[in-house]
Amino acid sequence: MFQQSAPKTTLASALNLSELVYHSIVRSVRKTHGNALMSLIMNMLQTIMFVMVFYVMFSVLGMRGAALRGDFLIYIMSGVFLFMTHTKTMGAVVGSEGPSSPMMKHAPMNTIIAILSAALGTLYIQVLSLMTILFVYHVAFTPFEIHQPVPAFGMLLIAWFTGLAIGTVFLALKPWFPTFVSIANTIFARANMIASGKMFVANTLPPFMLAMFDWNPLFHCIDQARGFAFINYVPRNSSVTYPLIVGVVLLMIGLMGEFYTRKHASVSWSARR
C-alpha cells in the first residue's frame, strides 16, 4: 500500500522521469507568482528595463557608434537575453531543492529532478519572453532580420547550459559553505554585468583587455551570437566550443560534488549540531 512501484522498462522509467520533471517545472515556474502569465509579464518587464537602461546609457555616452552596423536594439538585446538566461538559470539552480529539503522525503523525488526542473523552468520563461519581445518589436516598431536565427538561438542554449553547470557546482557546495556560496553567487552574477561583454564588441578590444574577459564562457556565447545575428560581423576573438567544453567539465564536477553531498549530508550536518 505504501510502497512506490518501480518502472519495469527503460521507456517506462524515462516516461516516469519526464512526468516528474514536468510537474516540478510547473511548481518552479509558479514559485515566482501564482499566475503563470504574471510570471511571464514580470520577466518581460525586467528584460525590457535592462534593454532600455543600456539603450539610454549608450545614447547618453555617445557609444552607439562603437556598436555593430545594423539594428542597435538587436545588438543590445543579443547581449541582454543571453545574460538574463545565464544568470537566472544559475540562480534558479543554486536555489533549487537540496538533499535536506522536505520535498526529498517523497520517494520519486531527487535532487537531479529538482535541478532539471529549475533549469528548464527558467529556460521556458526566458525563451517565451524572448519570442514575445522580438515579435512585438518586429510588428509594432520596425521589421528586422536575424542573419542565422537557428545558430543564434543555439548560443542562447549554450549560455543556458553554462549557467546550469555553474549553478550545479555552487549547489554542491551550498550545504557545506552556505554563506560563501550565497556571496560567491551574487558576486559572480554582478561581475557578469561587465565580464559578459554585452556592452562592447569583442573584435574591438585590445589584447590586454581581451585577456580580462575571454575566460568567461558567457563572453564567448554573446560574441558568437552577435556573429550569427549580424551579417557584417565575424567574431575572431571567441569560440563556440570553449563554453561547451567549460560547461561539460563544470557540470560533471557539480554532479560529482552533488552526489557526494547527497550521500554525506546527514552525517556532516548532524556533526555540526
N, C-alpha and C positions, 0 to 999 in steps of 0.2 A: 504493500500500500504506500509506504513512504520511500520506496526505492526509485532511483532515477533509471529509466530504461535506456540502455545504451544502444545507439545505432549499430546495425549488424554489418553494413557495407560501407565502402568508401564514399559512394554517392550519397547515401543517407547521412553520413557524418558531415559531408560538405553542405548539404541542404540544411541540416540542423544548425551548423555554424553560421550559415548565411542568415537564417531566421533570427538567431540570437543577435548577430551584428546589426541587422535591420532594426529590431526593437530597441537596441542600445543606441543606435543613431538617432532614432526618434526621441528618445529620452534626453540625449545630449543636446539636440537642437532646441528642445523645449526648455532646457535649463535657463537660457537667457531670457526667454519670455514664454508665457503660456500659449500665446498665439504665434504659430509658425510664420504667418505673414508679417506680423510686427517685428519678429526677429530678423527677417529679411530686410524690412524697411530700415531698421536701426543700423544694420550693417551697411546698407547702401548709403545712408546719410553720413556715416563715418568715413566711408571711402570718398564720397563727394567732397566732404570737408577737407580731406587730405589733398585732393586734386586742386581745389580752389586755393588753399593756402600756398601750395607750390606755384600755382599759376600767378598769384599776386606777387609772391616773392621774386620769381623770375622777371616779372614785368617791372617791378619797382627797382630791382638791382640792375636792370638792363642786361640780363643774361640770356634773353631769348635768342640772340644771335649766335650763342655758343651751342644751341641745340641743333638737332638734325634738320635738314631740309625736309619739309613735309608738315603734316598736321601737328601743331605744337601740343595740343591736348592729348593726342595719342602718344606722343613722346612722354608726357608726364604720366599718363595712365599706365603705360607699359611698365614703368618703374613702381608705381603705387600698387597696382594689382598684385604683382609678384611679391612685393614687400609685405603687403597685408596678408596674403595667403601663407607665406613662410612664417611670419611672426605669430599669427593667430593659430596656426597648426601647432607650432612649438608650444605655445601657451596652453592650448587645449589638451595636448598630450601630457604635459607636466601636471596639469590639474585634474587628470583623469583618475579613476578609482584605483587605489593602491591595494596591496595584498591584505591590509588590515581593514579595508572598507567593509561595512555591513553587507554591501552587495555581493561580496565574495563568499558569503555564507550560503548563498544559493548554489546548489550543485552544478548546474550547467555553466555558471558564470566564472570567468577567469580574467586575469589582467590583460591577456592578449586581446580578448574581445573588447575590453574597456579601451585599450589603446587604439584599436581599429575603429571603433565607433566614434571616438573623439576626433580622430584624424579625418575620417570620411564625412562626418557631420560638418566639420569646418570646410572641407573641400566643396561639399554640396552648397553651403551658404555662399561661399566665395564665388563659385562658378555661376550660380544663379544671379548674384549681384552683378558680376562682370557682364553677363549676357544682357541683363536688363539695362544697365547703364549705357553700354555700347549701342543697343537698339534705340534707346531714347535719343542719344546724341546723334546717331545716323539719321533718324527720321525727323526729329524736331529742330536740329541745329544745322548740321552740314553733313552731306554724304562723304564717306571716307572709304578707303580700300586698304586692307591688310595684305601685304605682298605675299606672304606664305602663312596663312592662318593656322594650318594644322601644326607645323613645326613651332610656331609661336605659342600655341596652346600647350604643346609638349614641354616647352620651357617652364610654363606655369606649373605643370605637373611635377617637373623636376624640383622646382622651388618648394612645392608642397612636400615632396618626398624628403628633401634635405631638412625641412622643418620637422617632419615626423622623426627622422633619425636623431637629430639633436635633442628633440624633446624626450625621446626614449632614453638617451644617456642621462639626462637630468632626472627623469623619473626613477631610474635605477638607483641614483644617488640620493634621492629625496628622503627615504626613510632613515638613512644614516646621517645625512647632513642637511636637515630641513631648512635651517636658516641660510646656510651657504647657497643651497640650490635656489631659494627664493631670490636672494640678492643677485646671484650669477645670471639667472634667467632674465631679471629686469635689466641688468647692465648690458647683456648681450642684445636684447631687443632694442634698447635705446641706442647702442653703438651701431646697430644696423641702419639707423636713420641716416648715417653718413657712410658707413662702411659698405653698404649695399650698392653704392654707386648710382642710385636712381636720380641724383641731382646733376650728374655730368656724364659726358661721353668718354668711354674708356680709351678710344683711339687718340684723344687729345691730351691724355695725361703723360707727363714726362716719366722716364724710368724710375726715378726715386720716389715719385708719388704712386706709381703703379704697384710698387712692391708693398705699399701700405694697404692695398685693397685686394690683390689677387689671391690672397689666402682664403677669402670668403667665397663659399660656393654660390651664395645669392648674388654676388657681384658678377660672376660668370653667367648666371641664369638671366639676369636683367640685360646684360650687354648682348648676349646671343639672341634674346627675344627681340631686341630692337633691330638686330640684323635681319631677322625673319620678317619683322613688321614693316621695315622701310626698304624700298628697292635700292636706294642710293647709299646705304650704309653697310659696310662689310667689316665685322668685328675682327681685329687682328690680335688683340691682347687678351682674349678669353677663349674658353673651350667648353664644348658640350660634355665631354667625357669626364672632366675634373669633378664637377658637382655630383655626377653619378657615382664615381668611384668613392668620393668622400662620403656620400650618403649611404652607400652599401656598407662601407667599413664601420661608420658610426652606428648604423642600425644593428650590425652584428655584435658590436661591443655593448650597445644598450640592451639587446635581448639577452646576452650572456649575463650582464650585470643584473637585469631584472629577474632572471631565473635564479641566480644566486641569492638575491634579496628575498625572493618569494620563499625559498627553502629555509632561510636562516632568520627571517624577520622576527618571528615569535621568540626565538632564543635570545636575540640581541636586545629586543625591547624589554623582555622580562628581566634581563640582566641589568638594564638601566634603572629600573624602578627600585 
